Amino acid sequence: MTDTAAIPNVFHFVFGLREQTEPFHLMYYLALASCLEVNRPDALHFHYHNEPHGEWWERIKPRLHLRRIDPERFVTDYRYDDPQVAAFRYAHLADFARLRILLEEGGIYADIDSLFLRPLPAAWRSRQFILGEEKAPAGAEDGRSLCNAWIASAPGAAFCRRWLEGMEQAFDGSWSNHSTLLPYRLSKQFPELLDVQPQASFYALDWTPEGIGDLLLRNVRLPDEACSLHLWNHLWFAESRLDFSHFHAGLLTPDYVAFADTTYARNARRFLPEDIAPSRLAYQAQRAASLLRHPRRSLSAWLNAR
């Protein structure tokens, strides 16, 4: 493979780098189903170490190319200073896996907490490497960050190689240094090696509580150039985590997707299987229960819906 190769119309997802104790979630099914329907890829490769299970997995599994991978030894052996970050070791394992896959094979990688909205512009396929800008974390150089939740790469792309070669040295146990801040630093050194898309393309709604609220609790208009949405699910998926949202994985049901007046539900409902029979009554009961459990947060979210 050479650096002049085009980006192939192949999508890659990495999942299951920790033990799968819970069934495959509807949100993940909708990510894969939306990718297949919107992008019409030549292949969708699902790279995993521990295979998922459950109803939603069985529904989507026949449409995927399953490929088992082993975790990155450097990350499995790393000793974290912060136990809260250590809980996301699986995500750091995926950070390395995605770059190794793209360097070898090329294609488009996306996190499985994505929702695809419209096909990528055809002209992008002739480029070597593409990243999207995100809202930067505090302290980021120049106040900028290039998110690794969506990456397009030609096989053997020079930027991908440089990024992967610098990952271990940049890895400090934090969430962002190796994964979003390092690629920004490299983009300043080698601007000719990549194309940077604006935040609207993949991260129109950011990772702040307001952004997550606009995604899951309110209905907002998305930019015309938005190709996909990143859902930032590590910040709200667990029911016990309330610092970003009272919304959690248990509330993202077929009933919610079918009937909620929110940005995510409005854009995701077309990807629900036709044989699913969601209930508006069940959704209304779910909404009422959420209001009772978190009255201040829920009432504020619904009153500020727009």
PABA-365643 format. One record per residue (C-alpha): x, y, z; residue in three letters. Coordinates in steps of 0.001 Angstrom, whole numbers, padded with zeros to 6 digits, always signed. Layout:
residues N
XYZALA/...
end
This chain:
residues 306
+000000+000000+000000MET/+001238+003534-000778THR/+000390+006973+000482ASP/-001364+007792-002795THR/-004165+005268-002212ALA/-007694+006632-001901ALA/-009776+006175+001229ILE/-011762+002962+000675PRO/-015513+002872+001296ASN/-015069+000534+004249VAL/-016108+001280+007829PHE/-014452-000026+010992HIS/-015830-000223+014518PHE/-013917-001448+017580VAL/-015853-002896+020503PHE/-015720-005464+023282GLY/-012272-004738+024692LEU/-013668-005503+028131ARG/-015907-008327+029290GLU/-019459-008007+027957GLN/-021668-008373+031036THR/-024646-006462+029607GLU/-026570-007110+026375PRO/-025628-005120+023289PHE/-027511-001846+023561HIS/-030069-000401+021148LEU/-027868+002676+020725MET/-025077+000504+019317TYR/-027490-001266+016981TYR/-028692+002101+015664LEU/-025116+003259+015121ALA/-024354+000246+012933LEU/-027732+000231+011189ALA/-027453+003941+010371SER/-023916+003467+009053CYS/-025066+000686+006725LEU/-028101+002565+005447GLU/-026568+006025+005099VAL/-023070+005197+003869ASN/-023700+001989+001896ARG/-020156+000767+002647PRO/-018481-001978+000663ASP/-017968-003669+004022ALA/-018549-002923+007692LEU/-015828-004511+009849HIS/-016619-005108+013506PHE/-013363-005622+015436HIS/-013848-007111+018895TYR/-012123-009089+021627HIS/-015189-010146+023618ASN/-018190-010802+021399GLU/-021397-008960+022315PRO/-024661-010764+023008HIS/-028358-010036+023203GLY/-031322-009320+020935GLU/-029894-006208+019259TRP/-026602-007962+018578TRP/-028321-010925+016951GLU/-030291-008542+014739ARG/-027232-006733+013361ILE/-024574-009460+013498LYS/-025382-011063+010105PRO/-024686-007741+008363ARG/-021180-007352+009785LEU/-017728-008725+009030HIS/-016619-010009+012437LEU/-012903-009828+013239ARG/-011432-010747+016599ARG/-008484-008696+017862ILE/-006176-008822+020879ASP/-005770-005847+023236PRO/-002731-003558+023024GLU/-000185-004856+025550ARG/+001135-001374+026343PHE/-002299-000242+027562VAL/-003202-003475+029370THR/+000006-003153+031415ASP/-000251+000591+032046TYR/-000627+001717+035684ARG/-003057+004612+035943TYR/-002737+007262+038639ASP/-006434+008161+038398ASP/-008810+005226+039085PRO/-011673+007083+037417GLN/-009738+007234+034156VAL/-008558+003638+034640ALA/-012187+002544+034382ALA/-011997+003583+030724PHE/-008940+001470+029903ARG/-011037-000273+027237TYR/-011409+003058+025412ALA/-007642+003576+025398HIS/-007201+000075+024024LEU/-009518+001083+021188ALA/-007495+004258+020602ASP/-004513+002155+019565PHE/-006520-000491+017711ALA/-008254+001995+015396ARG/-004977+003522+014208LEU/-003335+000149+013603ARG/-006331-000990+011553ILE/-006502+002203+009505LEU/-002764+002283+008847LEU/-002878-001267+007517GLU/-006200-001268+005673GLU/-007501+002259+005358GLY/-011170+003168+005514GLY/-013315+005073+007989ILE/-013356+004440+011707TYR/-016187+005638+013942ALA/-016962+005145+017607ASP/-019994+002967+018152ILE/-021776+005804+019971ASP/-022305+007565+016653SER/-025392+008178+014564LEU/-024982+008660+010818PHE/-027078+011324+009127LEU/-025971+011756+005498ARG/-023391+010275+003126PRO/-019882+011646+003078LEU/-019003+013991+000202PRO/-017529+011955-002658ALA/-014535+014287-002903ALA/-013342+013193+000524TRP/-012392+009762-000804ARG/-009435+011230-002722SER/-007859+012626+000442ARG/-005233+010930+002567GLN/-006407+011519+006128PHE/-009392+013345+007636ILE/-010213+014353+011198LEU/-012872+016580+012700GLY/-012441+019411+015160GLU/-014215+019132+018521GLU/-014815+021446+021459LYS/-011442+021350+023166ALA/-010945+020373+026806PRO/-009639+022956+029244ALA/-005971+023724+028784GLY/-005751+022509+025185ALA/-003036+024138+023082GLU/-004508+027037+021077ASP/-007878+025983+022490GLY/-008174+023290+019796ARG/-008594+019526+019723SER/-009026+016964+016920LEU/-011299+014162+018053CYS/-010478+010526+017256ASN/-014103+009322+017382ALA/-014275+009638+013579TRP/-011208+009087+011387ILE/-010859+008525+007652ALA/-007554+007252+006303SER/-005971+005932+003155ALA/-003949+002742+003709PRO/-000477+003675+004867GLY/-001325+007364+005322ALA/+001687+009293+006618ALA/-000308+011193+009259PHE/-001753+007961+010635CYS/+001757+006503+010891ARG/+003171+009540+012683ARG/+000249+009608+015114TRP/+000575+005920+015960LEU/+004346+006219+016377GLU/+003845+009028+018908GLY/+001048+007429+020910MET/+003063+005621+023583GLU/+005207+008646+024381GLN/+002128+010904+024582ALA/+000122+008421+026649PHE/-000012+009709+030225ASP/-003180+008041+031506GLY/-005358+011049+030703SER/-008355+010952+028382TRP/-007146+013364+025725SER/-003379+013822+025491ASN/-002688+010921+023121HIS/-006100+010777+021494SER/-007149+014343+020611THR/-004383+016748+021638LEU/-001531+014818+020007LEU/-003187+014819+016567PRO/-003727+018571+016850TYR/-000038+019094+017653ARG/+000899+016896+014686LEU/-001495+018816+012430SER/+000466+021994+013181LYS/+003725+020265+012259GLN/+002427+018489+009162PHE/-000635+020389+007881PRO/-000168+018965+004390GLU/-000774+015403+005615LEU/-004416+015749+006657LEU/-007708+017505+006072ASP/-009499+018974+009101VAL/-013276+019265+009040GLN/-015125+021810+011193PRO/-016872+020798+014399GLN/-020241+020830+012616ALA/-019336+017798+010489SER/-019178+015177+013280PHE/-019470+016959+016645TYR/-022176+019556+016092ALA/-023440+018921+019629LEU/-020527+018898+022034ASP/-019703+016973+025212TRP/-020853+019658+027686THR/-024038+019170+029746PRO/-025753+021666+027432GLU/-024625+019759+024338GLY/-025744+016423+025742ILE/-029061+017988+026735GLY/-029521+019289+023182ASP/-028828+015793+021943LEU/-030940+013653+024263LEU/-033443+015933+026032LEU/-034201+018732+023577ARG/-034795+019035+019845ASN/-032428+021402+018050VAL/-031695+022002+014398ARG/-028446+020503+013149LEU/-026103+022150+010648PRO/-026656+021142+007039ASP/-023085+019842+006850GLU/-023485+017416+009788ALA/-022586+013944+008488CYS/-022881+012171+011831SER/-023435+012822+015515LEU/-021159+011678+018300HIS/-023092+010774+021447LEU/-020365+010986+024152TRP/-021983+008026+025868ASN/-019218+007486+028436HIS/-020440+010709+030093LEU/-024077+009666+030614TRP/-024531+005947+029907PHE/-024371+004800+033557ALA/-027499+005582+035588GLU/-025330+006546+038547SER/-023532+009285+036620ARG/-025401+012588+036966LEU/-022720+015225+036440ASP/-023500+015602+032728PHE/-027120+014443+032475SER/-029827+012552+034317HIS/-030466+010691+031039PHE/-028962+007203+030963HIS/-028845+004040+028868ALA/-031954+002591+030461GLY/-034022+005474+029069LEU/-032834+005012+025493LEU/-035508+002500+024499THR/-037440+001872+021275PRO/-040290+003873+022819ASP/-037984+006845+023412TYR/-036498+006652+019916VAL/-039933+006422+018316ALA/-041695+009196+020234PHE/-039311+011541+022051ALA/-039100+015098+020723ASP/-035308+015213+020899THR/-032513+015658+018383THR/-031256+012109+018736TYR/-034657+010435+018620ALA/-035791+012490+015635ARG/-032758+011442+013623ASN/-032507+007835+014867ALA/-036097+006622+014561ARG/-035889+005853+010844ARG/-033337+003138+011649PHE/-035581+001192+014044LEU/-036487-002254+012648PRO/-039915-002362+011024GLU/-041077-005253+013217ASP/-040544-003263+016439ILE/-043817-001998+017928ALA/-042972+000938+020213PRO/-045557+002321+022617SER/-046306+006010+023027ARG/-047960+005236+026362LEU/-044810+003486+027575ALA/-042717+006479+026544TYR/-045033+008893+028368GLN/-044762+006731+031494ALA/-040973+006708+031176GLN/-040909+010487+030838ARG/-043151+010927+033883ALA/-040989+008597+035968ALA/-037885+010553+035013SER/-039559+013797+036055LEU/-040435+012313+039443LEU/-036948+010946+040021ARG/-035067+014081+038975HIS/-037674+016844+039157PRO/-035361+019832+038984ARG/-033193+018493+036153ARG/-036060+016983+034172SER/-038368+019984+034441LEU/-035595+022315+033352SER/-034815+020097+030356ALA/-038388+019837+029176TRP/-039202+023546+029762LEU/-036100+024559+027804ASN/-036929+022247+024880ALA/-036662+024022+021576ARG/
end
